[in-house]
Amino acid sequence: MAVTEIRAFPVNSTVVMRSTLFALANLGATLQTYNEESGVIVATVSRWLGLQKQEVVARVRSFEQTCQLELDAPDVEKARELLQLIATYVRDGGRVQANATMQWVDLQRQQASKAKRQELTGKARTLLSGGGSGSNLPAVVEEGATNLPVVTDAADPAQPGPSLNAPVAIPDNPGVLVKNNRQMLLELKVDPQTFTDRTGFVNMCQVCYAPALRGSAFCPNCGRPMTLEAVQPELRGNAQKSARSGLTYGLVGLALNVVPLLILVLPALLAEPATAPLLDRIRETLSPLTIALAAILGILPAMVCGFLALRQGQRAAWFLNLPAVLEQNGRGQAGLGTALGWLSIYAGVAWILLIVIALL
């Protein structure tokens, strides 16, 4: 499914045009049209082992020292891959030269594989022919246009690329290899004045690969935060909110532990005779109704609030331990809420043990 992506770049249109061209060349696309005056690039990408051809169209509109790129790609994956490469080249021009060198290395590997296949094919033909007498004849070199020097314009940045018919040697300053619409391999030299290191003032969103000026709090394309300062207010608010919630749950859990005290212990204290042991008097006042009321209204809710207080305290501690959170407001509340949560849980366990011991 074809998709259209639009990105704004804080650089001039020439940088974006050539970055798009080199990104397409790095992906093995065949160049159909390239015009810096109109800002249009048309290329063909192959899929399914070259059986399917799809078009990629890029339009660059210039706005003084900034520009806008409109990219039509055959699918989302190809669009994201191209946008990532373009933004990388715009931000760090040295990556263009590095990827160009890798193109030449891959070309060397292809040439070595082709020579090995030809050698194996020659050996197979020799074995199949039974080692005929023609194997001892001297080799004949055919004269043709391939041995003639190619006359090119020195001012033209597009020079004929290497051929796989001869060993490929990587030059000192390798250019980017681009295939044109006549299936000819061209070498485009990288202009060091155009592709410079802009990492000092250009940043890149790691989600949508949109470039932005360094220091921008949010991505201009998708709106996601790009700096720690952009997320500090939200993180700080979440930490304080979790700390307050933990303290509230701890206090509620501690207050709910008063319910079994009123239902189980207070009637035993008021029971006669007053000289009998307290455990015996609690045993006499126990009934299925009082146990159910104490468990439903006090013990179980208190333990649940204790667990919630522990959870909110851990959440607040996680936020406060982030490097982006500079202020530590709420750490005391989180610690107190955690302590009250444990106290509520232990108190609930103690009430359960008291009931079990009284029933024995």
For each residue, the residues with C-beta under 8 A, 3 or more apart:
1: 75 76
2: 72 73 74 75
3: 72 73 75 76 79
4: 70 71 72 73
5: 70 71 73 79 83
6: 68 69 70 71
7: 68 69 71 83 86 87 209 210 211 221
8: 66 67 68 69 210 211 220 221
9: 15 16 66 67 68 69 90 211
10: 65 66 201 202 211 212 213
11: 15 16 65 66 67 90 198 202 211
12: 15 16 62 65 66 67
13: 16 17 36 39 60 61 62 67
14: 17 18 36 194
15: 9 11 12 18 19 90 194 195
16: 9 11 12 13 19 20 60 67 69 86 90
17: 13 14 20 21 34 36 39 41 60
18: 14 15 21 22 191 194 195
19: 15 16 22 23 85 86 89 90 96 195
20: 16 17 23 24 41 58 60 69 71 82 86
21: 17 18 24 25 31 34 41 176 178 188
22: 18 19 25 26 85 89 96 99 100 176 188 190
23: 19 20 26 27 82 85 86 89
24: 20 21 27 29 31 41 43 45 56 58 82 178
25: 21 22 28 29 31 103 176 177 178 179 188
26: 22 23 85 99 103 176
27: 23 24 45 78 81 82 85
28: 25 45 46 179
29: 24 25 43 44 45 56 179
30: 43 44 45 46 179 180 181 183
31: 21 24 25 34 41 42 43 178 179 180 181
32: 42 43 44 55 181
33: 40 41 42
34: 17 21 31 40 41 42
35: 38 39 40 41
36: 13 14 17 39
37:
38: 35
39: 13 17 35 36 59 60 61 62
40: 33 34 35 57 58 59 60
41: 17 20 21 24 31 33 34 35 56 57 58 59 60
42: 31 32 33 34 55 56 57 58
43: 24 29 30 31 32 55 56 58
44: 29 30 32 53 54 55 56
45: 24 27 28 29 30 53 54 55 56 74 78
46: 28 30 49 50 51 52 53 54
47: 50 51 52 53 54 74
48: 51 52
49: 46
50: 46 47
51: 46 47 48
52: 46 47 48
53: 44 45 46 47
54: 44 45 46 47 74 78
55: 32 42 43 44 45 72 74
56: 24 29 41 42 43 44 45 71 72 73 74 78 82
57: 40 41 42 71 72
58: 20 24 40 41 42 43 69 70 71 72
59: 39 40 41 69 70
60: 13 16 17 20 39 40 41 67 68 69 70
61: 13 39 67 68 70
62: 12 13 39 66 67
63: 66 67 68
64:
65: 10 11 12
66: 8 9 10 11 12 62 63
67: 8 9 11 12 13 16 60 61 62 63
68: 6 7 8 9 60 61 63
69: 6 7 8 9 16 20 58 59 60 86
70: 4 5 6 58 59 60 61
71: 4 5 6 7 20 56 57 58 79 82 83
72: 2 3 4 55 56 57 58
73: 2 3 4 5 56 76 78 79 82
74: 2 45 47 54 55 56 78
75: 1 2 3 78 79
76: 1 3 73 79 80
77: 80 81
78: 27 45 54 56 73 74 75 81 82
79: 3 5 71 73 75 76 82 83
80: 76 77 83 84 209
81: 27 77 78 84 85
82: 20 23 24 27 56 71 73 78 79 85 86
83: 5 7 71 79 80 86 87 208 209 210
84: 80 81 87 88 209
85: 19 22 23 26 27 81 82 88 89
86: 7 16 19 20 23 69 82 83 89 90 209
87: 7 83 84 90 91 204 209 210 211
88: 84 85 91 92 95 204
89: 19 22 23 85 86 92 93 95 96 195
90: 9 11 15 16 19 86 87 198 202 211
91: 87 88 198 199 202 203 204 211
92: 88 89 95 197 198 199
93: 89 96 97 190 192 194 195 196 197 198
94: 97 98 195 197
95: 88 89 92 98 99
96: 19 22 89 93 99 100 176 190 195
97: 93 94 100 101 173 174 190 195
98: 94 95 101 102
99: 22 26 95 96 102 103 176
100: 22 96 97 103 104 174 175 176 177 190
101: 97 98 104 105 170 174
102: 98 99 105 106
103: 25 26 99 100 106 107 174 176 177
104: 100 101 107 108 162 168 170 171 174 177
105: 101 102 108 109 170
106: 102 103 109 110
107: 103 104 110 111 162 164 168 177
108: 104 105 111 112 168 170
109: 105 106 112 113
110: 106 107 113 114 164
111: 107 108 114 115 164 166 167 168
112: 108 109 115 116
113: 109 110 116 117
114: 110 111 117 118 164
115: 111 112 118 119
116: 112 113 119 120
117: 113 114 120 121
118: 114 115 121 122
119: 115 116 122 123
120: 116 117 123 124
121: 117 118 124 125
122: 118 119 125 126
123: 119 120 126 127
124: 120 121 127 128
125: 121 122 128 129
126: 122 123 129 131 135
127: 123 124 130 131
128: 124 125
129: 125 126 132
130: 127
131: 126 127 135
132: 129 135
133: 136 137
134: 137
135: 126 131 132
136: 133
137: 133 134
138:
139:
140:
141:
142:
143: 147
144: 147
145: 148
146: 163 165
147: 143 144
148: 145
149:
150: 160
151:
152: 156 159 160
153: 156
154:
155:
156: 152 153 159
157: 188 189 191
158: 178 186 187 188
159: 152 156 175 186 187 189
160: 150 152 184 185 186 187
161: 177 178 184 185 186 187
162: 104 107 166 168 177 185 187
163: 146 166 185
164: 107 110 111 114 168
165: 146
166: 111 162 163
167: 111
168: 104 107 108 111 162 164
169:
170: 101 104 105 108 174
171: 104 174
172:
173: 97 189 190
174: 97 100 101 103 104 170 171 187
175: 100 159 187 188 189 190
176: 21 22 25 26 96 99 100 103 187 188 190
177: 25 100 103 104 107 161 162 185 186 187 188
178: 21 24 25 31 158 161 185 186 187 188
179: 25 28 29 30 31 183 184 185 186
180: 30 31 183 184 186
181: 30 31 32
182:
183: 30 179 180
184: 160 161 179 180
185: 160 161 162 163 177 178 179
186: 158 159 160 161 177 178 179 180
187: 158 159 160 161 162 174 175 176 177 178
188: 21 22 25 157 158 175 176 177 178
189: 157 159 173 175
190: 22 93 96 97 100 173 175 176 194 195
191: 18 157 194 195
192: 93 195 196
193: 196
194: 14 15 18 93 190 191
195: 15 18 19 89 93 94 96 97 190 191 192
196: 93 192 193
197: 92 93 94 200
198: 11 90 91 92 93 201 202
199: 91 92 202
200: 197 214
201: 10 198 213 214
202: 10 11 90 91 198 199 211 212 213 214
203: 91 211 212 213 214 215 216 226
204: 87 88 91 209 210 211 212
205: 208 209 210 211 212 219 221 222 224 226
206: 209
207: 219 222 224
208: 83 205 219 221 222 224
209: 7 80 83 84 86 87 204 205 206
210: 7 8 83 87 204 205 219 220 221 222
211: 7 8 9 10 11 87 90 91 202 203 204 205
212: 10 202 203 204 205 216 219 220 226
213: 10 201 202 203 216
214: 200 201 202 203
215: 203 227
216: 203 212 213 219 220 226 227
217: 225 226 227 229 230
218: 223 224 225 226 230
219: 205 207 208 210 212 216 222 223 224 225 226
220: 8 210 212 216
221: 7 8 205 208 210
222: 205 207 208 210 219
223: 218 219
224: 205 207 208 218 219
225: 217 218 219 230 231
226: 203 205 212 216 217 218 219 230
227: 215 216 217 230 231
228: 231 232 323 324
229: 217 232
230: 217 218 225 226 227
231: 225 227 228 234 235 324
232: 228 229 235 236 324 325 326
233: 236 237
234: 231 237 238
235: 231 232 238 239 319 322 324 325
236: 232 233 239 240 319 325 327 329
237: 233 234 240 241
238: 234 235 241 242 315 319
239: 235 236 242 243 316 319 320 325 329 330 334
240: 236 237 243 244 316 329 330 333
241: 237 238 244 245
242: 238 239 245 246 312 313 315 316 319 330 334
243: 239 240 246 247 312 313 316 330 331 333 334 337
244: 240 241 247 248 330 333
245: 241 242 248 249 308 312 337
246: 242 243 249 250 308 309 310 311 312 313 315 316 333 334 337 338 341
247: 243 244 250 251 309 333 334 336 337 340
248: 244 245 251 252 337
249: 245 246 252 253 305 306 308 309 312 337 340 341
250: 246 247 253 254 305 306 309 336 337 338 339 340 341 343 344
251: 247 248 254 255 340
252: 248 249 255 256 305
253: 249 250 256 257 301 302 303 304 305 306 309 340 341 343 344 345
254: 250 251 257 302 340 343 344 347
255: 251 252 258
256: 252 253 259 297 298 301 302 305 344
257: 253 254 260 261 298 299 302 344 347 348 351
258: 255 261 262 298
259: 256 262 263 294 297 298 299 302
260: 257 263 264 265 294 295 298 299 351
261: 257 258 264 265 266
262: 258 259 265 266
263: 259 260 266 267 290 293 294 297 298
264: 260 261 267 268 282 285 286 290 294 351 354 355
265: 260 261 262 268 269 278 282
266: 261 262 263 269 270
267: 263 264 270 271 285 290
268: 264 265 271 278 281 282 284 285
269: 265 266 278 281
270: 266 267
271: 267 268 276 281 284 285
272:
273: 276
274:
275:
276: 271 273 280 281
277: 280 281
278: 265 268 269 281 282
279: 282 283 357 358
280: 276 277 283 284
281: 268 269 271 276 277 278 284 285
282: 264 265 268 278 279 285 286 354 358
283: 279 280 286 358 359
284: 268 271 280 281
285: 264 267 268 271 281 282 290
286: 264 282 283 290 291 355 358 359
287: 290 291
288: 291 292
289: 292 293
290: 263 264 267 285 286 287 293 294
291: 286 287 288 294 295 355
292: 288 289 295 296
293: 263 289 290 296 297
294: 259 260 263 264 290 291 297 298 299 351 355
295: 260 291 292 298 299 300
296: 292 293 300 301
297: 256 259 263 293 294 301
298: 256 257 258 259 260 263 294 295 301 302 351
299: 257 259 260 294 295 302 303 348 351 352
300: 295 296 303 304 348
301: 253 256 296 297 298 304 305
302: 253 254 256 257 259 298 299 305 306 344 347 348
303: 253 299 300 306 307 344 345 348 349
304: 253 300 301 307 308
305: 249 250 252 253 256 301 302 308 309 341 344
306: 249 250 253 302 303 309 310 340 341 342 343 344 345 348
307: 303 304 310 311 341 345
308: 245 246 249 304 305 311 312 341
309: 246 247 249 250 253 305 306 312 313 337 338 340 341 344
310: 246 306 307 313 314 338 341 342 345
311: 246 307 308 314 315
312: 242 243 245 246 249 308 309 315 316 334 337
313: 242 243 246 309 310 316 317 334 335 337 338 341
314: 310 311 317 318 338
315: 238 242 246 311 312 318 319
316: 239 240 242 243 246 312 313 319 320 330 331 333 334 337
317: 313 314 320 321 331 334
318: 314 315 321 322
319: 235 236 238 239 242 315 316 322 325
320: 239 316 317 325 328 330 331 334
321: 317 318 325
322: 235 318 319 325
323: 228
324: 228 231 232 235
325: 232 235 236 239 319 320 321 322 328
326: 232
327: 236
328: 320 325 331
329: 236 239 240
330: 239 240 242 243 244 316 320 333 334
331: 243 316 317 320 328 334 335
332: 335 336
333: 240 243 244 246 247 316 330 336 337
334: 239 242 243 246 247 312 313 316 317 320 330 331 337 338
335: 313 331 332 338 339
336: 247 250 332 333 339 340
337: 243 245 246 247 248 249 250 309 312 313 316 333 334 340 341
338: 246 250 309 310 313 314 334 335 341 342
339: 250 335 336 342 343
340: 247 249 250 251 253 254 306 309 336 337 343 344
341: 246 249 250 253 305 306 307 308 309 310 313 337 338 344 345
342: 306 310 338 339 345 346
343: 250 253 254 306 339 340 346 347
344: 250 253 254 256 257 302 303 305 306 309 340 341 347 348
345: 253 303 306 307 310 341 342 348 349
346: 342 343 349 350
347: 254 257 302 343 344 350 351
348: 257 299 300 302 303 306 344 345 351 352
349: 303 345 346 352 353
350: 346 347 353 354
351: 257 260 264 294 298 299 347 348 354 355
352: 299 348 349 355 356
353: 349 350 356 357
354: 264 282 350 351 357 358
355: 264 286 291 294 351 352 358 359
356: 352 353 359 360
357: 279 353 354 360
358: 279 282 283 286 354 355
359: 283 286 355 356
360: 356 357
